[in-house]
């Protein structure tokens, strides 16, 4: 087996000190561009591979961040991850992604795995099942940065980046009212998650502010998927008091609603439909879907900025901030204004 190249070999080849090689490879600003270039070229020629573990032990940092999301299949979470990676790249950080698939058990295992990998911090959006947050408290106990985004738990005294979800539920409902709809249903998850509860309260408040009744039969608790959207829409349209519009829990649920409405010849905007998250497909289905933009890119960038601030403080939590983003209505064909 051939001997592995070290920085001592690079230093010997160039007749410079080991510390100069180390600084050049680390991007130390005092090293001249000519020296840096020579070191990098020699390192490549000698097939040098840096010992990340030794570097981490010396600095106390691995320059790796863990990101836990319910699913990377959702464009919303994929966009957040992309912007986190972009925001941290210039600072030398890499990202490990862990999917909970909406399982609290998977989420607990994810936190454990990432901490064992000695990540420098964790960013997370909680699963639908998460109630007990003791696994997240372990991150705080280790004095590592923990940032929660989108789905959060207010009992944890950590920075958060969220949408104003009450306002999101309100403006989604108000948009339908402004378009001429009056009997508006709401589909949401059965799980008691803050963001979905807040959206439901926003929906109820918008109806009350417009002197429209809040009907229990128009509020469907279930799952968040195309299948759940189809099922919920079928239940609503079989009821005696059929709604003329639906606020769906997310864009996937809204897609299921549209599919079911098409089957029974009630294609939107005959029955209005609006979702949440502005998923990539929402602009391309027929009819294309009105939705609430949750500003995934901005959420990801704010996560990156927050982490870089926290990692440079002796106490990451000395200045805990809560950033709340404003929702935006994206109006498309599924809520085209009804004739007067």
C-alpha positions as CSV (number, residue, x, y, z in Angstrom):
1,X,0.0,0.0,0.0
2,X,1.4,3.4,-1.0
3,X,2.2,5.9,1.7
4,X,-0.5,8.7,2.0
5,X,0.7,12.2,1.1
6,X,0.9,14.6,4.0
7,X,1.5,18.4,4.3
8,X,5.1,17.5,5.2
9,X,5.5,16.0,1.7
10,X,4.2,19.2,0.1
11,X,6.4,21.4,2.2
12,X,9.5,19.3,1.3
13,X,8.7,19.4,-2.4
14,X,8.4,23.2,-2.3
15,X,11.1,23.8,0.3
16,X,8.8,25.8,2.5
17,X,7.6,25.4,6.0
18,X,4.7,23.1,7.1
19,X,2.9,26.0,8.6
20,X,3.0,27.9,5.3
21,X,1.4,24.8,3.5
22,X,-1.3,24.5,6.2
23,X,-2.1,28.2,5.9
24,X,-2.2,28.1,2.1
25,X,-4.6,25.2,2.1
26,X,-6.8,26.9,4.7
27,X,-7.0,30.1,2.6
28,X,-5.1,32.2,5.2
29,X,-5.2,35.8,3.8
30,X,-1.5,36.6,4.6
31,X,-0.3,33.9,2.2
32,X,0.6,35.3,-1.3
33,X,-1.4,34.2,-4.3
34,X,1.7,32.7,-5.9
35,X,2.5,30.6,-2.9
36,X,-1.1,29.5,-2.5
37,X,-1.2,28.5,-6.2
38,X,2.0,26.5,-5.9
39,X,0.8,24.6,-2.8
40,X,-2.5,23.7,-4.4
41,X,-0.9,22.5,-7.6
42,X,1.7,20.4,-5.7
43,X,-1.1,19.0,-3.5
44,X,-3.0,17.9,-6.6
45,X,0.1,16.5,-8.2
46,X,0.9,14.4,-5.1
47,X,-2.8,13.3,-4.6
48,X,-3.0,15.0,-1.3
49,X,-6.2,14.4,0.7
50,X,-6.6,16.5,3.8
51,X,-7.3,14.7,7.1
52,X,-10.7,16.2,8.0
53,X,-10.8,14.4,11.3
54,X,-7.5,15.7,12.4
55,X,-8.4,19.2,11.3
56,X,-11.7,19.0,13.2
57,X,-10.0,17.7,16.4
58,X,-7.6,20.6,16.2
59,X,-10.2,23.4,15.5
60,X,-13.2,21.9,17.4
61,X,-15.2,22.3,14.2
62,X,-16.1,19.9,11.4
63,X,-17.6,22.6,9.2
64,X,-20.6,20.3,8.6
65,X,-24.2,21.3,9.3
66,X,-27.1,18.9,9.7
67,X,-30.5,19.8,8.2
68,X,-33.6,17.8,9.1
69,X,-36.7,18.1,6.9
70,X,-39.9,16.1,6.6
71,X,-39.2,15.4,3.0
72,X,-36.9,16.6,0.2
73,X,-39.6,15.6,-2.4
74,X,-41.4,18.8,-1.5
75,X,-40.1,21.6,-3.6
76,X,-40.6,23.9,-0.6
77,X,-38.1,22.0,1.5
78,X,-35.7,21.4,-1.4
79,X,-35.6,25.2,-2.0
80,X,-34.8,25.9,1.6
81,X,-31.9,23.3,1.6
82,X,-30.5,24.8,-1.6
83,X,-30.4,28.3,-0.2
84,X,-28.9,27.1,3.1
85,X,-26.1,25.4,1.1
86,X,-25.6,28.5,-1.0
87,X,-25.5,30.8,2.0
88,X,-22.9,28.6,3.9
89,X,-20.7,27.6,0.9
90,X,-18.4,30.6,1.0
91,X,-17.8,30.0,4.7
92,X,-16.6,26.5,4.0
93,X,-19.6,24.6,5.5
94,X,-21.1,21.5,4.0
95,X,-24.6,20.1,4.6
96,X,-25.8,16.7,5.6
97,X,-29.5,16.2,4.9
98,X,-31.8,13.9,7.0
99,X,-35.4,13.2,6.1
100,X,-37.9,12.4,8.9
101,X,-40.6,11.4,6.5
102,X,-43.1,12.9,9.0
103,X,-42.0,10.3,11.7
104,X,-40.9,11.5,15.1
105,X,-38.9,8.3,15.6
106,X,-36.9,9.0,12.4
107,X,-36.4,12.6,13.6
108,X,-35.0,11.4,16.9
109,X,-32.6,9.1,15.1
110,X,-31.6,11.9,12.8
111,X,-30.7,14.2,15.7
112,X,-28.7,11.3,17.3
113,X,-26.9,10.5,14.1
114,X,-26.0,14.1,13.3
115,X,-24.7,14.7,16.8
116,X,-22.6,11.5,16.6
117,X,-21.2,12.9,13.4
118,X,-20.0,15.9,15.3
119,X,-21.9,18.4,13.2
120,X,-21.3,22.1,14.2
121,X,-25.1,22.8,14.3
122,X,-28.5,21.6,13.3
123,X,-31.4,23.2,11.4
124,X,-34.7,21.5,11.5
125,X,-38.4,21.6,10.4
126,X,-40.4,19.3,12.7
127,X,-42.3,16.2,11.7
128,X,-46.1,16.1,12.0
129,X,-45.8,13.6,14.8
130,X,-43.4,15.7,17.0
131,X,-44.8,16.7,20.4
132,X,-42.0,15.8,22.8
133,X,-38.9,17.9,21.9
134,X,-36.4,16.5,24.3
135,X,-34.2,15.3,21.4
136,X,-33.8,18.9,20.3
137,X,-33.0,20.0,23.8
138,X,-30.0,17.7,23.7
139,X,-28.5,19.9,20.9
140,X,-28.9,23.0,23.1
141,X,-27.3,21.2,26.0
142,X,-24.3,20.5,23.9
143,X,-24.1,24.3,23.2
144,X,-24.4,23.7,19.4
145,X,-26.6,26.0,17.3
146,X,-30.1,24.8,16.8
147,X,-32.4,26.7,14.3
148,X,-36.0,25.8,13.7
149,X,-37.7,26.8,10.5
150,X,-41.3,26.6,9.2
151,X,-42.5,24.0,11.7
152,X,-41.4,25.1,15.2
153,X,-42.1,24.5,18.9
154,X,-42.4,27.6,21.0
155,X,-41.3,25.8,24.2
156,X,-37.7,25.7,22.8
157,X,-35.8,28.9,23.4
158,X,-34.0,28.8,20.1
159,X,-34.0,31.0,17.0
160,X,-36.8,30.4,14.5
161,X,-37.6,31.4,10.9
162,X,-41.3,31.1,10.1
163,X,-44.1,32.3,8.0
164,X,-46.9,34.4,9.6
165,X,-49.2,31.4,9.3
166,X,-52.2,33.1,10.9
167,X,-51.9,35.8,8.2
168,X,-51.4,33.1,5.6
169,X,-54.7,31.4,6.5
170,X,-56.4,34.8,6.6
171,X,-55.2,36.1,3.2
172,X,-55.9,32.7,1.5
173,X,-59.5,32.9,2.7
174,X,-59.8,36.6,2.0
175,X,-58.6,36.1,-1.5
176,X,-61.4,33.6,-2.2
177,X,-64.0,36.0,-0.7
178,X,-62.7,38.8,-2.9
179,X,-63.1,36.5,-5.9
180,X,-66.8,36.0,-5.0
181,X,-66.8,32.7,-3.1
182,X,-68.9,32.6,0.0
183,X,-69.1,29.0,1.3
184,X,-65.4,28.3,1.9
185,X,-64.1,25.0,3.3
186,X,-60.8,24.3,5.0
187,X,-58.7,21.1,4.9
188,X,-55.9,20.6,7.3
189,X,-53.9,17.9,9.2
190,X,-55.3,16.1,12.2
191,X,-51.9,16.6,13.9
192,X,-51.7,19.5,16.3
193,X,-48.9,21.5,14.7
194,X,-48.7,25.2,15.3
195,X,-48.4,26.4,11.7
196,X,-51.5,24.5,10.7
197,X,-53.5,25.6,13.8
198,X,-52.5,29.2,13.1
199,X,-53.7,28.9,9.5
200,X,-57.0,27.5,10.6
201,X,-57.5,30.4,13.0
202,X,-56.7,32.8,10.2
203,X,-59.3,31.1,8.1
204,X,-62.0,31.4,10.8
205,X,-61.1,35.1,11.5
206,X,-61.4,36.0,7.8
207,X,-64.8,34.4,7.6
208,X,-66.0,36.2,10.7
209,X,-64.6,39.6,9.5
210,X,-66.7,39.2,6.4
211,X,-69.9,38.1,8.3
212,X,-69.7,34.6,6.9
213,X,-70.5,31.6,9.1
214,X,-67.8,29.2,10.3
215,X,-69.3,25.7,9.8
216,X,-67.8,22.6,11.4
217,X,-68.9,20.5,8.5
218,X,-66.7,22.7,6.2
219,X,-63.5,22.0,8.3
220,X,-61.9,18.6,7.3
221,X,-59.1,17.2,9.5
222,X,-57.0,14.4,7.9
223,X,-53.7,14.1,6.2
224,X,-51.7,16.2,3.8
225,X,-51.3,14.4,0.5
226,X,-52.9,14.0,-2.9
227,X,-54.9,11.0,-1.6
228,X,-56.2,13.0,1.4
229,X,-57.2,15.9,-0.9
230,X,-59.2,13.6,-3.1
231,X,-60.9,12.0,0.0
232,X,-61.6,15.3,1.7
233,X,-63.1,16.9,-1.5
234,X,-65.3,13.9,-2.0
235,X,-66.6,14.2,1.6
236,X,-67.2,17.9,1.2
237,X,-69.0,17.6,-2.1
238,X,-71.3,14.9,-0.9
239,X,-72.5,17.0,2.1
240,X,-75.9,18.8,2.0
241,X,-74.2,22.2,2.4
242,X,-71.6,21.9,-0.4
243,X,-68.8,24.5,-0.3
244,X,-68.0,26.7,-3.3
245,X,-64.3,26.9,-2.5
246,X,-61.6,25.1,-0.6
247,X,-58.5,26.2,1.3
248,X,-56.3,23.1,1.2
249,X,-53.6,22.4,3.8
250,X,-50.8,22.4,1.2
251,X,-50.4,22.2,-2.6
252,X,-50.3,18.4,-2.7
253,X,-53.6,18.3,-0.9
254,X,-54.9,21.0,-3.2
255,X,-53.9,18.9,-6.2
256,X,-55.9,16.0,-4.8
257,X,-58.9,18.3,-4.4
258,X,-58.7,19.5,-8.0
259,X,-58.4,15.9,-9.3
260,X,-61.6,14.9,-7.4
261,X,-63.5,18.0,-8.5
262,X,-62.6,17.2,-12.1
263,X,-64.0,13.7,-11.7
264,X,-67.4,15.1,-10.6
265,X,-67.4,17.8,-13.2
266,X,-66.9,20.7,-10.7
267,X,-63.6,21.8,-12.2
268,X,-62.1,24.9,-10.7
269,X,-62.8,27.8,-10.7
270,X,-66.4,26.6,-10.6
271,X,-65.3,25.5,-7.1
272,X,-62.3,27.6,-6.1
273,X,-59.1,26.0,-4.7
274,X,-56.1,27.5,-3.1
275,X,-53.1,25.7,-1.5
276,X,-49.9,26.6,0.4
277,X,-46.2,26.5,-0.5
278,X,-46.1,27.4,-4.2
279,X,-44.8,24.0,-5.2
280,X,-43.1,23.8,-8.6
281,X,-46.0,21.8,-10.1
282,X,-48.7,24.3,-9.1
283,X,-48.0,26.6,-12.1
284,X,-48.2,23.7,-14.6
285,X,-51.3,21.7,-13.7
286,X,-54.6,22.3,-15.4
287,X,-56.2,24.5,-14.1
288,X,-53.0,25.9,-12.6
289,X,-53.2,26.4,-8.8
290,X,-53.5,29.5,-6.8
291,X,-51.3,29.2,-3.7
292,X,-49.7,31.0,-0.8
293,X,-46.0,31.6,-1.4
294,X,-44.1,30.8,1.8
295,X,-40.9,32.3,0.6
296,X,-38.7,29.2,0.9
297,X,-35.6,30.8,-0.6
298,X,-35.7,33.7,1.9
299,X,-36.3,31.2,4.7
300,X,-33.2,29.2,3.7
301,X,-31.0,32.4,3.4
302,X,-32.2,33.6,6.8
303,X,-31.3,30.1,8.3
304,X,-27.7,30.4,6.9
305,X,-27.2,34.0,8.1
306,X,-28.6,33.0,11.6
307,X,-26.2,30.1,11.8
308,X,-23.1,32.1,10.9
309,X,-23.9,34.6,13.6
310,X,-24.5,31.9,16.2
311,X,-21.4,29.8,15.4
312,X,-19.2,32.9,16.1
313,X,-20.6,33.5,19.5
314,X,-19.3,31.9,22.7
315,X,-23.0,31.3,23.6
316,X,-24.9,30.6,20.4
317,X,-28.2,31.6,22.2
318,X,-27.2,34.9,23.7
319,X,-29.3,36.8,21.2
320,X,-32.2,34.6,20.2
321,X,-34.2,36.0,17.3
322,X,-37.5,35.0,15.7
323,X,-37.9,36.0,12.1
324,X,-41.4,36.0,10.7
325,X,-41.9,36.3,6.9
326,X,-45.0,37.7,5.2
327,X,-47.1,35.3,3.0
328,X,-47.9,36.3,-0.6
329,X,-51.0,35.2,-2.6
330,X,-50.1,33.8,-6.0
331,X,-53.3,34.1,-8.0
332,X,-53.8,31.6,-10.8
333,X,-56.7,29.9,-12.7
334,X,-58.1,27.8,-9.8
335,X,-59.5,30.9,-8.2
336,X,-60.4,33.0,-11.2
337,X,-62.9,35.7,-10.2
338,X,-66.5,34.5,-10.3
339,X,-69.2,36.4,-12.3
340,X,-71.2,38.7,-10.2
